[in-house]
Amino acid sequence: MKTTLMAGVAAAGLGLALAAGAGGAPAAQAADLYVPPPPPPPMWSWTGFYGGVHAGMVDGDIDGDPFFGQKSDFSNNETVLDPNGFMGGIQAGYNYQIDSIVLGVEGDFSLGDVDDTAYPFVFGPSRAEAQIDWMATIRARVGWAMDRTLFYATGGMAFTDLELKLDSAGFGDKDSNSYFGWTVGGGVEHAVTDHITLKAEYLYADFGKEGFSFYGGGQELPETSDDFKLKTHTFRVGVNYLF
């Protein structure tokens, strides 16, 4: 009787041990298979310094009297010089992002060949030429970031130099002036990698007016000397490196 009781207790203990082992194995196996989720990727930010290159087209408008606005068959009191051409250069700046708003400042310098030739009537048939070789701007930027794409408006100061040449009635002369004005525009920029961005933008610049004088026979010719207003439209694309 005692032997039978001890055998029953042993059998019951073995059964409980097997049951516990069978129940714990799946739990241990499940714990071994659990892999925690990866941390979220860092949020893209436009904050930092950058620099790059750009290239595009410039279209200008020059207004001036009298020989650019004489009432004649040549000028008909309209602007007759619209210099246009290609320019390329460099830019650098800094952005600071607050939530989706990006604030920044940018400066750029461009070189190129922007010119036009007209034939006004000054002391007889004449030839007038306008030439712009460089432009520069210093601008503020404010934009709205949609992850790696930035839409922005920009505005600030603009600088350039204009040279005018005149050949008429057996004499030729030229004069040049530096211009300082303002510019506004906008564009879009997209980060294709963590360090490389591509952009496209438009800038309108109003440089105001400066005085030009032309001489013939050792004296100033008042009929050809006046203030000339300059405005430009710039369409360009560029690439930046984010530091």
C-alpha angles and dihedrals in degrees: 000000000000091000092052092051093051091049090053092050091050092049091050092050092050090050092052091048092051091047092051091048092049092050096046098048097071090046092052091045091050091050090052092052097049113112117186115232116262117258115264115266115260114267114257113249132191092203114125147054123304141177136186151134135274141189136186150120129299124203117190138190124206122192124185145139146259108014093024090048107031115137100246141117088268104051106011090200092294134118107274100179119071107162115201137166148112129312134177135177150127137294137190134182151140132251130198119193125207110183102306096338118097121196122187152145128231138185127193140180126200136189127193150111114285113162148136138191128214136175110224123174106255114155085333129328109344141178122231125185132188123200132186116183103171144017134186137185139189110200145170118228131205121181149163116239122212098188104285096358121082126194112193147174121212140189142163144104128342132198134189145144127238126198122195124194127192129191115183140147096353098315134092132194140159138201134186137198137186116236130209121190146128135281138197133181147121145229150167129256128190130192108226091179135007090274108022125074132177123209143183123196147167125216129190116198130190110193098179118221138306133188124254129188131193127198134206130176090007095301137089115263106222092193090066102038122092148117116287124204120214130199129168140194116205126194115183147151129215149175126227135195115217114216 
